[in-house]
Amino acid sequence: MRKRRDTDTAGVSESERLLFGGPLRYDMGWSQHADAFLELGFRAMIVRLPALLGASLRLARQADRRAARTVLTVEAGRGVAQAVSLLAVNSVLGRLMAGGPIDERLRGAAPALATVAAMTAVAALLRAVSTYATGRLEPKVERVATEQYLERAANVELAAIEDHAFHKLLDTAQYGAASARRMIMYGTRVVNAMISLVAAAGVLTGLHPVLLPLLVTMTLPSAWSALTVARRRYESFHAWVQHARAGRLLGSLLIEPEAAPEIRVHGVGGFLLRHFRAMSETAEAEQARLARLAARTGLIAAAWTGMATVATYATLGGLLLGGAMALSVAGTAVIAIRTGSQSLETLVVEVNALHEEALFVGDLERLYSEAAGWAVPSGGVALPEEPREIRFENVTFRYPGDAARPALDDVTLTLPLGRIIALVGENGSGKTTLVKLLAGLYTPDRGRILWDGVDAAAADRRALAERVAMVAQDFKRWPFTARVNVAVGRSSVPVDDERVTAAVAEAGAEDVVADLPRGLDTLLARNFSGGHQLSGGQWQRLGIARAAYRRGRILIVDEPTAALDARAELEVFDTIRALADSGQTVVLITHRLASVRHADLVHVLDQGRLVESGTPEELLAAGGVYAELYSLQAEQFQKAPVPAAEAD
Ligand SMILES: Nc1ncnc2c1ncn2[C@@H]1O[C@H](COP(=O)(O)OP(=O)(O)OP(=O)(O)O)[C@@H](O)[C@H]1O
């Protein structure tokens, strides 16, 4: 059995090791499935041909049934026209080489000649129709495949996006859509070549039984060569896809605006460029290796074809000399062999190309099935309309990988709705993880999250998300207008301008919008003409406006004031308090403990565990972690009192 050569073909470059901490290849279940394709030999490939053609046809029919039918009919017609034409040529030669006066022979050959001419015209016409129909079909196939890819990618759990194996599959599968498009082209050519081959083979077998095996021997070498080269290319692609990904990442880092200041001030440009070059050079070496092997394989195949061709014509000569074949038959045989070997060669090359594309479409299909496994479940138990509390019961959650401890460890706490609940704790204590579980982005490994007794794990996830509005620490700064950046909080309904204005006011973002050159219609993407750049604090207010626009029952705000000045911070907390007064539940994560004093309930986390719960006053009085963190912050102000203004 052939073995994959990941380890010996794709050496890990020093750049990969340094920048990405090790080899960028992983042994994954699905790539073993890909090996199954790689083990295919010529025979197995022929056996798979119907399935490949079936897959092309399925793709085509999904995209445009009528165009698919037209292409299929027209290609079959072209094949038949070629076959009839070959038979007519045979008849022409037979007539011309028969006995009798030349004018009689010519007259005899005339109908067959007319048939040849008619068939040539029909074939040209059909070719034009096929070109048009395929041209219409191909982009549609690519669009449908791309849409399905994007739709599935958008519908998987967050954990899938963070899973490196799934992410690699997302990366490789993106080539599948273009391959699906090409499968239509190759599929069409295969059907055409198959029909004309059957015609040529039929004629040859009729002429002399020995001619058909000779034809096959002549064409086998190119089949072997094309298959070998394609298999190597696919192997290499899979082994190197992570490498290419890392190279692209380095390239994009060099031009992205967020990295631009550091690239200039810290001089990171040269560093990134050096690594980019080193990685490109390793990739180039792989390309050179493939080219060398392809050249060698091509030479061997050419030598083999040459010998087979000599043997074929020698056999024909022998048959002629021995009187076993008439000259007219030998003439037709030469034409049929040329047509047949051309068709067979086309068939082999196109089947091989079809096979290669099918491998990539296979990745796409694997993505579809893996994505189905990772899909956010639809349906489920209904959640209470007006829940009174959400309760975490012994919740443990560990991120995939080799983290030393769970991000949340046996956490039991209550979030009473209609209140402000603050989550407090040092960096990495699990606050963000807790709200992500609350929002349904992850499910606990152990324990339950109960909405008035209904387990969130069994609940309708879309209904759960409906009730949550979230301003994450790294909320998305969409490269759209300010209006869309707010209204995207509830993108399932048309933009409601009144609601946008109200949300902007609720978030205290009116000044931010007023300062924009085109108000709410200002494009917030600096890289586009007319685009505008907001400051971190301005963005943060817009993020809160987005959450206010969403009007979820539970508002999760993760570090809302991190980028705000002191006055803005006070205003944002006032806003949050006002929201809570109107009955909205606010789950607030913040390190500014002075602002936490407005919370109704504070949960303190430490290394993934809940260590304290209570009102801010209770916690201060208890003298635990909260009180310690609070006095640390308070001390900073006491140690640096505001200098008294000097008397004039
Ligand atoms: N997506 C992730 N994949 C793997 N580990 C993660 C991920 N997100 C967080 N962690 C880890 O989980 C632990 C808790 O992180 P979390 O972000 O919940 O802390 P936090 O209390 O919100 O911290 P901060 O105050 O710095 O925002 C940390 O050890 C962190 O490294």
The ligand as an ORCA input file, in Angstrom:
! r2SCAN-3c Opt
* xyz 0 1
  N     -11.293     30.568     23.095
  C     -10.492     30.068     24.045
  N      -9.796     28.932     23.845
  C      -9.003     28.416     24.802
  N      -8.855     28.946     26.029
  C      -9.522     30.074     26.302
  C     -10.367     30.697     25.321
  N     -10.907     31.807     25.881
  C     -10.420     31.875     27.149
  N      -9.603     30.831     27.384
  C      -8.936     30.548     28.652
  O      -9.941     30.389     29.650
  C      -9.572     31.029     30.857
  C     -10.646     32.039     31.270
  O     -10.675     33.056     30.304
  P     -11.773     34.207     30.303
  O     -11.623     34.962     29.022
  O     -13.088     33.631     30.578
  O     -11.276     35.092     31.544
  P     -11.743     36.532     32.009
  O     -12.030     36.435     33.454
  O     -12.849     37.052     31.140
  O     -10.407     37.365     31.769
  P     -10.199     38.941     31.427
  O     -10.491     39.706     32.672
  O      -8.747     38.989     31.078
  O     -11.086     39.274     30.280
  C      -8.212     31.660     30.607
  O      -7.241     30.807     31.157
  C      -8.077     31.701     29.093
  O      -6.750     31.500     28.701
*
